Amino acid sequence: MKRTLSLILAVIMIAAICIGCASCNKSDKKYTVGIVQLVRHEALDAATEGFKKALIDKLGADNVTFDEQNASGDSAQCTTIVNSFVNNKVDLIMANATPALQAAYNATNKIPILGTSVTEYGVALGIENFNGTVGTNVSGTSDLAPLDEQAQMILDLFPNTKKVGLIYCSAEANSAYQVKEVTRVLTEKGVTCTPYSFSDSNDIAAVTNLAVAESDVIYIPTDNAAASAGDIVGNIVREAKKPVIAGEEGICKKCGLATLSISYYDLGYKTGEMAAEILTGSKKIEEMPIAYAPTTKKYNKSFADVLGITMPEGYEAIK
C-alpha cells in the first residue's frame, strides 16, 4: 500500500513539473514578425516604432524578432516584401499604409495581418458595406480622423471660404475616399470643391500651383505621397500665403496650418498590443474590429505667423 501511494505521489509531482515547464515554455515562445512599410516619413516611422515598442513591452525583447523592410514608396516592392514574409513563414505581418496592407492581403489568407496608418479598410480591401470587422486574417488600426470635423475646421477658421482645392495622389484609394467625403460635406454647405490629383512627386508642384491659384483654402487628406512631398507643397503655399488644412500632423508640420490629427506612435502602439493578443492566442484576429485613435486639434505656428493668424482656443501647437 505504501509503495502504491508513493508511486501515485511521484506521478503527481512529475505531472506538476511538466505542466509548469509547459507553462514556462509557452510564455517564452519566440515570434518572428514581418513589418512592411510603404515609405519613410514621420507619421509611418512613428507608427512602426510604436508597434515594435508595444510588442517588446508585452512579449519581451528576447521573444520577438522583427524583419523590418521598407518599400521606398513602390507598391510592387510591397508585394515582393510580403511574399518573402510568407515564404519565411513569419508569425504575423504588420502592414504600414494602404498599399502595404493590400499587398499582404493578396499574398496570404493564413498568416495574421495587422494594418496600421490605413484610413478606411472597406475601401482598401474592396469590402462593400464594411461594418468595422474584416472577419478574416486581417485587422488593424485606422488613422482616419472624422472627415466632417476636418471639413468644418475649414469653415470655422475661414468662414468666408467659397472655393476649396483638394490635393491628393490619384494612386491612393483612401485619399480619393477622403476627398470625396470632405467634398460632400463642404458642398452641402455651399462651398465649391475642386479636386487636384497628382500621380507622383514629379507633377505635385504644378498641381499645387494650379490649386493655389484657383482656391481660397487648400485641403490635403492623409496621403503618403503628399506627406513625402510636403516640403515642395510647403514652399508653394507659404509663398502664396494660402492656408492648408491637413489630414494629419506630419503633413501639417511641413505645409499646413491646422489639422485634426492623431498620434501615429500611439496608433502603432495599439496595433502592437493587438499583435501581442493574437500571437499569444488570447484573441482571434477574425473577431477583432478595426481600432481608432483619439483626435487632437493642432496647428503649425510658423505657418500661422506667415498668414498673420492668431489661432482660436482649443488648438495645440505642433512641436
VEXROVO-871776 format. One record per residue: residue number from 0; chain; x, y, z of N, C-alpha, C, O in turn. Coordinates in steps of 0.05 Angstrom, whole numbers. Example, Ala and Ser with C-alpha at 12.3 -4.5 7.8 and 13.67 -1.06 7.14 Angstrom:
<rs>
R  num  cadena      nX      nY      nZ     caX     caY     caZ      cX      cY      cZ      oX      oY      oZ
R    0       A     264    -114     156     246     -90     156     264     -66     156     285     -66     169
R    1       A     257     -45     142     273     -21     143     258       1     157     268      23     161
</rs>
This chain:
<rs>
R  num  cadena      nX      nY      nZ     caX     caY     caZ      cX      cY      cZ      oX      oY      oZ
R    0       A      17     -24       0       0       0       0      17      25       0      12      44     -15
R    1       A      38      25      17      57      48      18      70      53      -8      74      75     -17
R    2       A      79      30     -21      92      32     -46      74      44     -68      82      60     -84
R    3       A      49      35     -68      29      46     -87      24      75     -83      24      91    -102
R    4       A      21      83     -57      17     111     -51      41     128     -60      38     150     -70
R    5       A      65     118     -55      89     133     -63      90     136     -93      98     157    -103
R    6       A      83     115    -108      83     117    -137      63     138    -147      69     153    -165
R    7       A      39     138    -135      19     157    -142      29     186    -138      25     203    -155
R    8       A      41     191    -114      51     217    -108      74     225    -127      75     248    -135
R    9       A      90     206    -134     112     212    -153     101     220    -180     111     239    -193
R   10       A      81     206    -189      68     212    -215      56     240    -215      59     255    -234
R   11       A      43     247    -193      30     273    -190      51     295    -191      48     316    -204
R   12       A      74     291    -177      95     311    -176     108     314    -204     114     337    -212
R   13       A     112     292    -218     124     294    -245     105     309    -264     113     326    -280
R   14       A      79     303    -261      58     317    -278      58     347    -273      56     363    -291
R   15       A      61     354    -247      61     382    -239      85     396    -251      83     419    -260
R   16       A     108     382    -250     133     394    -261     130     398    -291     138     419    -302
R   17       A     118     378    -305     115     380    -334      96     403    -341     101     418    -360
R   18       A      74     405    -326      55     427    -331      69     454    -328      65     472    -344
R   19       A      85     456    -306      99     481    -301     119     487    -323     121     510    -332
R   20       A     133     467    -333     152     471    -355     138     480    -380     147     497    -395
R   21       A     114     467    -386      99     474    -410      90     503    -408      91     518    -428
R   22       A      82     511    -384      74     539    -380      97     558    -385      93     579    -397
R   23       A     121     551    -374     144     568    -378     151     570    -408     157     592    -418
R   24       A     150     547    -421     157     547    -449     138     564    -466     146     578    -484
R   25       A     112     563    -458      92     579    -472      98     609    -470      96     624    -489
R   26       A     104     618    -445     109     646    -441     135     656    -454     138     679    -459
R   27       A     153     636    -459     179     644    -471     180     638    -501     202     637    -512
R   28       A     157     633    -513     157     627    -542     169     649    -558     164     673    -552
R   29       A     184     642    -578     196     662    -596     179     667    -620     167     649    -631
R   30       A     176     693    -628     160     700    -651     176     717    -671     194     732    -663
R   31       A     170     713    -696     181     730    -717     159     746    -730     139     734    -739
R   32       A     162     772    -731     142     790    -742     154     805    -766     174     818    -763
R   33       A     140     803    -788     149     817    -812     135     845    -813     111     847    -810
R   34       A     151     865    -817     140     893    -819     146     903    -847     169     905    -856
R   35       A     125     910    -862     128     922    -888     117     951    -887      93     954    -881
R   36       A     133     970    -892     126     998    -891     128    1010    -919     149    1007    -932
R   37       A     108    1024    -928     107    1034    -955     130    1053    -961     144    1049    -981
R   38       A     135    1073    -943     155    1093    -949     163    1105    -922     148    1104    -903
R   39       A     186    1117    -922     195    1131    -897     185    1159    -896     192    1176    -913
R   40       A     169    1165    -877     163    1193    -869     154    1193    -840     148    1172    -829
R   41       A     152    1216    -829     149    1219    -800     126    1203    -788     129    1189    -768
R   42       A     103    1204    -801      79    1190    -790      83    1160    -790      78    1147    -770
R   43       A      90    1149    -813      93    1120    -815     116    1110    -798     114    1088    -785
R   44       A     138    1125    -796     160    1117    -779     151    1115    -750     159    1097    -735
R   45       A     135    1135    -741     126    1135    -714     108    1111    -708     109    1099    -687
R   46       A      90    1104    -727      73    1081    -724      89    1055    -721      82    1038    -704
R   47       A     109    1052    -737     126    1028    -735     140    1027    -708     141    1005    -696
R   48       A     151    1049    -699     164    1049    -673     145    1043    -650     152    1028    -632
R   49       A     121    1054    -651     101    1048    -631      94    1018    -631      90    1006    -609
R   50       A      91    1007    -655      84     978    -657     106     961    -645      99     943    -629
R   51       A     130     966    -651     152     950    -641     154     953    -610     159     933    -596
R   52       A     151     977    -600     153     982    -571     131     966    -556     137     954    -535
R   53       A     107     966    -567      85     951    -554      91     921    -553      86     909    -532
R   54       A     101     910    -575     106     881    -575     129     874    -556     128     854    -542
R   55       A     149     891    -555     171     886    -536     161     888    -507     169     872    -490
R   56       A     144     908    -502     133     912    -475     116     887    -467     117     878    -444
R   57       A     101     876    -486      82     855    -480      95     827    -480      88     810    -464
R   58       A     115     823    -498     126     796    -501     155     794    -491     164     772    -486
R   59       A     168     816    -489     197     816    -481     215     818    -505     209     806    -526
R   60       A     236     833    -502     254     838    -525     267     812    -535     273     811    -559
R   61       A     271     793    -518     284     768    -526     265     749    -541     273     729    -552
R   62       A     239     755    -540     219     736    -550     207     744    -577     191     729    -588
R   63       A     215     767    -588     204     776    -614     227     786    -631     243     802    -623
R   64       A     227     776    -656     246     785    -676     231     800    -698     211     789    -708
R   65       A     241     823    -706     228     839    -727     244     837    -753     268     841    -753
R   66       A     230     830    -774     241     831    -801     228     856    -814     207     855    -826
R   67       A     242     879    -810     231     905    -818     241     913    -846     266     915    -849
R   68       A     223     918    -864     231     925    -891     214     949    -902     191     951    -895
R   69       A     227     966    -918     214     989    -929     213     987    -959     232     979    -972
R   70       A     190     995    -970     185     992    -999     193    1017   -1015     190    1017   -1039
R   71       A     202    1038   -1001     211    1062   -1015     190    1074   -1033     196    1085   -1054
R   72       A     165    1072   -1025     143    1084   -1040     133    1067   -1063     116    1077   -1079
R   73       A     144    1043   -1067     137    1027   -1090     118    1004   -1082     125     987   -1067
R   74       A      93    1005   -1092      73     985   -1086      82     957   -1094      77     938   -1080
R   75       A      95     955   -1117     104     929   -1127     125     918   -1107     126     893   -1103
R   76       A     141     935   -1096     161     925   -1076     148     915   -1051     158     897   -1038
R   77       A     125     927   -1044     109     916   -1021     102     887   -1026     104     870   -1008
R   78       A      94     881   -1050      87     853   -1057     111     835   -1054     108     813   -1044
R   79       A     134     843   -1064     158     827   -1062     165     822   -1033     173     800   -1025
R   80       A     163     843   -1016     169     840    -988     151     820    -974     160     803    -959
R   81       A     125     824    -978     106     806    -963     108     777    -973     104     759    -958
R   82       A     114     773    -999     118     746   -1009     142     733    -995     142     709    -989
R   83       A     163     749    -989     185     738    -974     177     730    -945     186     710    -935
R   84       A     160     746    -933     150     740    -907     134     714    -907     137     697    -889
R   85       A     117     710    -928     101     686    -930     120     662    -933     116     641    -921
R   86       A     139     664    -950     158     642    -955     174     635    -930     181     612    -925
R   87       A     180     656    -914     195     651    -889     177     643    -866     187     638    -844
R   88       A     151     642    -871     131     633    -851     133     649    -825     135     638    -803
R   89       A     133     676    -828     132     693    -804     107     688    -788      87     677    -799
R   90       A     106     695    -763      83     690    -746      61     711    -750      38     705    -746
R   91       A      69     735    -759      50     756    -763      62     777    -781      86     781    -781
R   92       A      45     790    -797      54     812    -815      41     838    -806      17     839    -802
R   93       A      58     858    -802      47     886    -797      51     901    -823      74     904    -833
R   94       A      29     912    -834      30     926    -859      24     956    -853       2     963    -845
R   95       A      44     973    -858      43    1001    -851      36    1017    -876      54    1022    -893
R   96       A      11    1026    -879       0    1042    -901     -16    1023    -920     -12     999    -921
R   97       A     -35    1036    -934     -54    1021    -950     -42    1002    -971     -49     979    -972
R   98       A     -23    1011    -988     -12     993   -1008       2     969    -995       2     947   -1006
R   99       A      14     973    -972      27     951    -958       6     931    -949      10     907    -951
R  100       A     -16     941    -938     -38     924    -929     -50     908    -953     -54     884    -951
R  101       A     -54     922    -975     -66     908    -999     -47     886   -1008     -57     865   -1016
R  102       A     -21     891   -1008      -2     871   -1017      -3     846    -999      -3     824   -1008
R  103       A      -4     851    -973      -5     829    -953     -31     813    -956     -31     789    -954
R  104       A     -52     828    -959     -79     816    -962     -80     797    -986     -92     776    -985
R  105       A     -67     805   -1007     -67     788   -1032     -47     766   -1030     -49     747   -1046
R  106       A     -28     767   -1012      -7     747   -1010     -14     723    -993      -4     701    -999
R  107       A     -30     727    -973     -36     704    -955     -63     707    -941     -71     729    -934
R  108       A     -77     685    -938    -101     685    -922     -97     667    -897    -117     660    -883
R  109       A     -72     661    -891     -66     644    -868     -52     660    -845     -60     659    -822
R  110       A     -31     674    -853     -15     689    -833     -31     713    -823     -42     728    -840
R  111       A     -33     718    -797     -47     742    -787     -34     768    -798     -10     771    -798
R  112       A     -51     786    -807     -42     812    -818     -55     834    -802     -79     835    -800
R  113       A     -38     852    -792     -48     876    -779     -40     901    -795     -16     904    -800
R  114       A     -58     917    -803     -52     942    -816     -50     965    -796     -62     964    -775
R  115       A     -35     985    -804     -36    1010    -789     -31    1033    -808     -21    1028    -830
R  116       A     -39    1057    -801     -38    1080    -818     -54    1076    -843     -48    1086    -865
R  117       A     -76    1060    -840     -95    1055    -862    -120    1070    -856    -131    1068    -834
R  118       A    -130    1085    -875    -152    1103    -870    -179    1089    -868    -192    1091    -848
R  119       A    -186    1074    -888    -212    1060    -889    -208    1032    -900    -202    1029    -924
R  120       A    -213    1012    -884    -207     985    -891    -226     974    -912    -219     958    -930
R  121       A    -251     983    -912    -270     975    -932    -262     983    -960    -264     968    -979
R  122       A    -253    1008    -962    -243    1019    -987    -217    1004    -995    -214     996   -1018
R  123       A    -198    1002    -977    -172     990    -983    -175     961    -992    -160     953   -1010
R  124       A    -193     946    -981    -196     917    -987    -219     911   -1005    -225     888   -1011
R  125       A    -234     931   -1014    -256     927   -1032    -279     913   -1019    -293     896   -1032
R  126       A    -285     919    -994    -307     906    -979    -331     925    -979    -330     946    -968
R  127       A    -352     916    -991    -377     932    -992    -391     930    -965    -391     910    -951
R  128       A    -404     953    -957    -419     954    -932    -402     945    -908    -411     929    -892
R  129       A    -377     955    -908    -359     947    -886    -370     955    -859    -378     977    -855
R  130       A    -370     935    -840    -382     940    -814    -362     945    -792    -369     947    -768
R  131       A    -336     946    -799    -315     952    -779    -299     928    -771    -278     931    -758
R  132       A    -307     904    -779    -291     880    -774    -288     865    -801    -307     858    -814
R  133       A    -263     860    -809    -258     847    -834    -267     818    -833    -279     808    -853
R  134       A    -263     804    -811    -273     777    -808    -255     755    -819    -263     732    -820
R  135       A    -231     762    -828    -213     742    -839    -187     743    -823    -188     747    -798
R  136       A    -165     739    -836    -138     741    -823    -128     769    -821    -104     773    -818
R  137       A    -145     789    -825    -137     817    -826    -152     834    -805    -176     831    -802
R  138       A    -137     850    -791    -149     871    -774    -128     894    -773    -110     895    -789
R  139       A    -131     911    -753    -111     933    -750    -123     958    -739    -144     958    -726
R  140       A    -109     980    -745    -117    1006    -735    -120    1026    -759    -107    1023    -779
R  141       A    -137    1045    -755    -142    1066    -775    -133    1093    -766    -136    1100    -743
R  142       A    -122    1108    -785    -113    1136    -779    -134    1156    -787    -128    1180    -790
R  143       A    -159    1147    -792    -180    1165    -801    -190    1183    -779    -201    1173    -759
R  144       A    -186    1209    -782    -199    1228    -765    -227    1235    -777    -230    1233    -801
R  145       A    -246    1243    -760    -273    1248    -771    -272    1269    -794    -264    1292    -789
R  146       A    -279    1261    -817    -277    1278    -841    -296    1302    -840    -290    1323    -851
R  147       A    -319    1298    -828    -338    1320    -826    -327    1342    -808    -331    1366    -813
R  148       A    -312    1334    -787    -300    1353    -769    -276    1367    -783    -272    1391    -778
R  149       A    -261    1353    -800    -240    1366    -815    -251    1387    -834    -241    1409    -837
R  150       A    -273    1380    -847    -286    1398    -866    -296    1423    -851    -294    1446    -860
R  151       A    -308    1419    -827    -318    1441    -812    -296    1459    -802    -300    1483    -798
R  152       A    -272    1447    -797    -249    1463    -788    -243    1485    -809    -235    1507    -801
R  153       A    -245    1478    -834    -240    1498    -855    -259    1522    -852    -250    1545    -853
R  154       A    -284    1517    -847    -304    1538    -845    -302    1553    -818    -308    1577    -817
R  155       A    -294    1539    -798    -291    1552    -772    -268    1572    -773    -270    1594    -761
R  156       A    -246    1564    -786    -222    1582    -787    -225    1603    -809    -215    1625    -806
R  157       A    -239    1596    -831    -242    1614    -853    -271    1615    -863    -278    1602    -883
R  158       A    -288    1628    -848    -317    1627    -853    -325    1639    -880    -347    1633    -890
R  159       A    -309    1655    -893    -316    1667    -919    -306    1650    -942    -307    1659    -965
R  160       A    -298    1625    -937    -288    1608    -958    -309    1602    -978    -331    1594    -971
R  161       A    -302    1605   -1004    -321    1599   -1026    -310    1575   -1043    -326    1559   -1053
R  162       A    -283    1574   -1045    -271    1553   -1062    -250    1538   -1046    -232    1550   -1035
R  163       A    -252    1511   -1046    -232    1495   -1033    -220    1476   -1054    -234    1462   -1069
R  164       A    -193    1476   -1055    -179    1458   -1073    -169    1434   -1057    -156    1438   -1036
R  165       A    -173    1410   -1066    -166    1386   -1052    -144    1371   -1067    -148    1360   -1088
R  166       A    -120    1371   -1055     -96    1359   -1068     -91    1331   -1057     -90    1327   -1033
R  167       A     -88    1312   -1075     -84    1284   -1067     -71    1268   -1089     -71    1276   -1112
R  168       A     -60    1245   -1081     -48    1227   -1100     -69    1208   -1112     -82    1194   -1097
R  169       A     -71    1207   -1138     -92    1191   -1151     -87    1161   -1147    -105    1145   -1151
R  170       A     -63    1153   -1140     -56    1125   -1136     -65    1114   -1109     -64    1090   -1105
R  171       A     -74    1131   -1091     -81    1123   -1064    -112    1123   -1061    -124    1145   -1059
R  172       A    -124    1099   -1060    -153    1097   -1059    -165    1111   -1034    -186    1123   -1036
R  173       A    -151    1109   -1012    -161    1121    -988    -160    1151    -989    -176    1165    -976
R  174       A    -141    1162   -1004    -140    1191   -1007    -165    1201   -1023    -177    1221   -1016
R  175       A    -171    1186   -1044    -195    1193   -1060    -220    1191   -1043    -238    1207   -1047
R  176       A    -221    1172   -1026    -244    1169   -1008    -247    1193    -990    -269    1204    -987
R  177       A    -225    1202    -978    -226    1225    -960    -234    1250    -975    -250    1266    -965
R  178       A    -223    1254    -999    -230    1277   -1016    -260    1277   -1022    -273    1297   -1021
R  179       A    -270    1253   -1029    -299    1251   -1035    -316    1259   -1012    -336    1273   -1015
R  180       A    -309    1249    -988    -326    1254    -964    -324    1284    -956    -345    1296    -949
R  181       A    -300    1296    -956    -298    1324    -949    -312    1341    -970    -325    1361    -962
R  182       A    -310    1334    -995    -325    1348   -1016    -355    1347   -1011    -369    1368   -1014
R  183       A    -365    1324   -1004    -394    1321    -998    -402    1340    -976    -423    1354    -978
R  184       A    -387    1340    -954    -395    1357    -931    -394    1387    -938    -412    1402    -932
R  185       A    -372    1395    -951    -369    1424    -958    -389    1433    -979    -400    1455    -978
R  186       A    -395    1415    -999    -415    1422   -1019    -442    1427   -1007    -457    1445   -1016
R  187       A    -449    1411    -988    -475    1414    -974    -476    1441    -960    -498    1451    -954
R  188       A    -453    1453    -954    -452    1479    -940    -448    1502    -960    -442    1525    -952
R  189       A    -450    1496    -985    -448    1517   -1006    -420    1524   -1015    -417    1544   -1028
R  190       A    -401    1507   -1009    -373    1512   -1018    -367    1497   -1044    -375    1473   -1046
R  191       A    -354    1510   -1062    -346    1497   -1087    -319    1482   -1082    -300    1494   -1073
R  192       A    -319    1456   -1088    -296    1440   -1083    -285    1429   -1110    -300    1420   -1127
R  193       A    -259    1432   -1114    -245    1423   -1138    -223    1404   -1131    -204    1412   -1116
R  194       A    -223    1379   -1140    -201    1360   -1135    -177    1366   -1153    -181    1372   -1177
R  195       A    -153    1364   -1142    -128    1368   -1157    -111    1343   -1151     -98    1342   -1131
R  196       A    -111    1324   -1169     -96    1299   -1165     -69    1300   -1179     -66    1312   -1200
R  197       A     -50    1286   -1167     -24    1282   -1179     -18    1252   -1178     -27    1238   -1161
R  198       A      -1    1243   -1197       5    1215   -1198      31    1208   -1183      33    1186   -1172
R  199       A      50    1227   -1183      74    1222   -1168      87    1249   -1161      76    1270   -1168
R  200       A     110    1249   -1149     123    1273   -1139     132    1292   -1162     137    1315   -1158
R  201       A     133    1281   -1186     143    1297   -1209     123    1319   -1217     131    1339   -1228
R  202       A      97    1314   -1212      77    1334   -1221      63    1348   -1197      44    1363   -1202
R  203       A      72    1343   -1173      58    1355   -1150      62    1385   -1149      44    1399   -1140
R  204       A      85    1395   -1158      89    1424   -1157      70    1438   -1176      58    1459   -1169
R  205       A      67    1428   -1200      48    1440   -1220      20    1439   -1210       5    1458   -1213
R  206       A      12    1416   -1199     -15    1413   -1188     -20    1432   -1165     -41    1444   -1164
R  207       A      -1    1435   -1147      -4    1453   -1124      -6    1482   -1133     -23    1497   -1123
R  208       A      10    1490   -1152       9    1518   -1163     -18    1524   -1174     -29    1545   -1170
R  209       A     -30    1505   -1189     -56    1508   -1200     -78    1511   -1178     -95    1528   -1179
R  210       A     -76    1493   -1159     -95    1493   -1137     -94    1519   -1121    -115    1530   -1113
R  211       A     -70    1528   -1116     -66    1554   -1101     -78    1577   -1116     -90    1595   -1104
R  212       A     -75    1577   -1143     -85    1600   -1159    -115    1600   -1160    -127    1621   -1164
R  213       A    -128    1577   -1157    -157    1575   -1161    -173    1571   -1136    -198    1567   -1137
R  214       A    -161    1571   -1112    -175    1564   -1087    -170    1585   -1066    -150    1599   -1065
R  215       A    -190    1586   -1047    -187    1603   -1023    -171    1588   -1002    -155    1600    -988
R  216       A    -177    1562    -999    -165    1545    -979    -158    1518    -992    -172    1509   -1010
R  217       A    -136    1506    -984    -128    1480    -994    -133    1459    -972    -128    1463    -949
R  218       A    -143    1436    -981    -145    1413    -963    -128    1390    -974    -129    1383    -998
R  219       A    -112    1378    -956     -95    1355    -964    -102    1332    -944     -98    1335    -920
R  220       A    -113    1310    -954    -120    1288    -936     -96    1273    -926     -73    1280    -933
R  221       A    -100    1253    -910     -79    1235    -901     -70    1220    -926     -84    1203    -937
R  222       A     -46    1226    -936     -37    1217    -962      -7    1213    -961       8    1232    -956
R  223       A       3    1189    -966      32    1183    -963      49    1198    -983      70    1208    -977
R  224       A      39    1200   -1008      54    1214   -1028      56    1244   -1022      77    1256   -1025
R  225       A      34    1256   -1012      34    1284   -1005      52    1288    -981      66    1309    -979
R  226       A      52    1269    -962      70    1272    -939      99    1272    -947     115    1287    -936
R  227       A     106    1254    -966     134    1253    -975     142    1278    -990     166    1285    -989
R  228       A     123    1291   -1004     129    1315   -1019     120    1340   -1005     116    1361   -1017
R  229       A     116    1338    -979     105    1361    -963     122    1386    -964     111    1408    -964
R  230       A     148    1383    -966     166    1407    -968     161    1422    -994     163    1447    -994
R  231       A     157    1408   -1016     151    1421   -1041     126    1437   -1040     125    1460   -1048
R  232       A     105    1424   -1029      79    1438   -1026      82    1462   -1007      71    1483   -1012
R  233       A      97    1458    -986     101    1479    -966     113    1504    -977     104    1526    -971
R  234       A     133    1501    -994     146    1524   -1006     126    1540   -1023     127    1565   -1023
R  235       A     109    1526   -1037      90    1540   -1055      68    1554   -1039      62    1577   -1045
R  236       A      56    1540   -1020      33    1552   -1006      42    1575    -987      27    1594    -982
R  237       A      66    1572    -976      76    1594    -959      81    1619    -975      75    1641    -967
R  238       A      93    1616    -999      98    1639   -1016      72    1653   -1024      71    1677   -1026
R  239       A      52    1637   -1030      26    1647   -1038       9    1655   -1014     -13    1667   -1018
R  240       A      18    1649    -990       2    1654    -965     -26    1642    -967     -46    1655    -961
R  241       A     -26    1617    -976     -51    1603    -979     -54    1582    -957     -37    1565    -954
R  242       A     -75    1584    -940     -78    1565    -918     -84    1537    -927     -98    1532    -946
R  243       A     -72    1518    -912     -76    1490    -918     -87    1476    -893     -75    1478    -871
R  244       A    -108    1461    -895    -118    1444    -874    -110    1416    -882    -116    1406    -903
R  245       A     -96    1402    -864     -84    1376    -870     -98    1353    -855    -110    1358    -833
R  246       A     -97    1330    -866    -109    1306    -854     -94    1294    -831    -105    1279    -815
R  247       A     -68    1301    -829     -52    1290    -807     -29    1309    -800     -22    1327    -815
R  248       A     -17    1304    -777       2    1322    -765      28    1325    -782      39    1347    -784
R  249       A      38    1303    -793      62    1303    -808      60    1322    -832      79    1337    -838
R  250       A      38    1320    -847      34    1338    -870      31    1367    -860      42    1385    -873
R  251       A      16    1370    -839      12    1397    -828      38    1410    -820      42    1434    -824
R  252       A      56    1395    -809      82    1405    -800      98    1415    -823     114    1434    -820
R  253       A      95    1403    -846     111    1411    -870      98    1433    -886     111    1451    -896
R  254       A      71    1432    -888      59    1451    -907      31    1460    -899      18    1474    -914
R  255       A      22    1454    -875      -5    1460    -867      -7    1481    -845      13    1488    -832
R  256       A     -31    1491    -842     -37    1510    -820     -48    1495    -796     -40    1499    -773
R  257       A     -68    1477    -801     -82    1464    -779     -90    1436    -788     -92    1429    -811
R  258       A     -95    1419    -768    -103    1392    -773    -119    1381    -749    -116    1390    -726
R  259       A    -136    1362    -755    -149    1346    -734    -135    1320    -735    -140    1303    -752
R  260       A    -116    1316    -717     -96    1295    -721     -96    1275    -698    -109    1278    -678
R  261       A     -80    1254    -703     -76    1233    -683     -46    1230    -678     -30    1241    -692
R  262       A     -40    1214    -658     -12    1207    -653      -7    1180    -667     -18    1160    -660
R  263       A      11    1181    -687      17    1156    -702      33    1137    -685      31    1113    -688
R  264       A      48    1147    -666      62    1129    -647      42    1113    -631      44    1089    -628
R  265       A      22    1128    -620       1    1114    -604     -15    1095    -621     -23    1073    -612
R  266       A     -20    1102    -647     -34    1084    -665     -18    1059    -669     -30    1037    -668
R  267       A       8    1061    -674      25    1038    -677      26    1021    -651      26     997    -652
R  268       A      27    1035    -629      28    1021    -603       3    1004    -599       4     981    -590
R  269       A     -20    1015    -606     -45    1000    -604     -44     975    -623     -53     954    -615
R  270       A     -33     979    -646     -30     957    -665     -12     935    -653     -18     911    -656
R  271       A       9     943    -640      27     924    -627      13     909    -604      18     885    -600
R  272       A      -4     922    -589     -19     909    -568     -38     888    -580     -41     866    -569
R  273       A     -50     895    -603     -67     875    -617     -51     851    -626     -59     828    -624
R  274       A     -26     857    -636      -9     835    -645      -2     816    -623      -2     792    -626
R  275       A       4     827    -599      11     810    -576     -13     792    -569      -9     769    -562
R  276       A     -37     803    -570     -61     787    -563     -64     764    -583     -72     742    -576
R  277       A     -59     770    -609     -62     749    -630     -40     728    -627     -46     704    -627
R  278       A     -15     736    -623       7     717    -621       5     699    -597      12     675    -599
R  279       A      -5     709    -575      -7     693    -551     -33     677    -549     -37     661    -531
R  280       A     -51     682    -569     -75     666    -570     -98     676    -553    -118     663    -550
R  281       A     -94     700    -540    -116     710    -523    -139     721    -538    -161     724    -528
R  282       A    -134     729    -564    -156     738    -581    -153     727    -609    -131     721    -618
R  283       A    -175     725    -624    -175     715    -651    -177     739    -670    -194     757    -666
R  284       A    -159     740    -690    -158     764    -707    -184     768    -723    -192     790    -728
R  285       A    -197     746    -730    -222     749    -746    -245     761    -730    -265     769    -741
R  286       A    -241     763    -704    -262     775    -687    -254     803    -678    -270     816    -663
R  287       A    -231     813    -686    -221     838    -676    -230     861    -695    -223     861    -718
R  288       A    -246     880    -685    -253     903    -701    -230     922    -705    -211     923    -690
R  289       A    -232     938    -726    -212     959    -731    -212     979    -708    -234     988    -700
R  290       A    -189     987    -698    -187    1005    -676    -179    1033    -686    -166    1036    -707
R  291       A    -187    1053    -671    -182    1081    -678    -168    1096    -655    -168    1087    -633
R  292       A    -155    1118    -662    -141    1134    -642    -156    1160    -637    -170    1170    -654
R  293       A    -154    1171    -613    -167    1197    -607    -154    1219    -623    -131    1218    -631
R  294       A    -170    1240    -629    -160    1263    -645    -154    1287    -628    -165    1291    -606
R  295       A    -137    1304    -639    -130    1330    -626    -128    1352    -647    -118    1347    -669
R  296       A    -138    1375    -641    -135    1398    -659    -107    1410    -655    -100    1418    -633
R  297       A     -92    1411    -677     -65    1421    -675     -60    1442    -698     -75    1442    -718
R  298       A     -40    1459    -694     -34    1478    -714      -3    1483    -716      12    1477    -698
R  299       A       4    1493    -739      32    1498    -746      37    1528    -740      29    1545    -756
R  300       A      51    1534    -719      55    1562    -710      70    1578    -731      63    1601    -736
R  301       A      90    1566    -744     106    1582    -764      88    1590    -788      92    1611    -799
R  302       A      70    1572    -796      52    1579    -818      31    1599    -809      24    1617    -825
R  303       A      22    1597    -784       3    1617    -774      16    1644    -774       3    1664    -779
R  304       A      42    1645    -767      56    1671    -767      58    1682    -795      55    1706    -799
R  305       A      63    1665    -815      65    1674    -843      38    1686    -852      37    1706    -866
R  306       A      16    1673    -843     -10    1683    -851     -20    1706    -833     -40    1719    -840
R  307       A      -6    1711    -811     -15    1732    -793     -40    1724    -778     -57    1741    -772
R  308       A     -43    1699    -771     -67    1688    -759     -62    1681    -729     -42    1669    -723
R  309       A     -80    1689    -712     -80    1680    -684    -100    1658    -682    -124    1662    -686
R  310       A     -91    1635    -675    -108    1611    -674    -127    1613    -650    -120    1623    -629
R  311       A    -152    1604    -653    -171    1604    -631    -163    1584    -609    -146    1567    -613
R  312       A    -176    1586    -587    -171    1568    -564    -179    1540    -573    -197    1536    -589
R  313       A    -165    1520    -561    -171    1492    -567    -152    1480    -586    -153    1456    -591
R  314       A    -134    1496    -598    -114    1486    -616     -87    1484    -602     -78    1502    -588
R  315       A     -73    1461    -606     -47    1457    -594     -25    1460    -615     -27    1449    -637
R  316       A      -4    1475    -608      17    1480    -628      33    1454    -632      39    1440    -612
R  317       A      39    1448    -657      56    1425    -663      84    1430    -655      95    1452    -661
R  318       A      97    1412    -641     124    1415    -632     144    1405    -652     168    1406    -648
</rs>
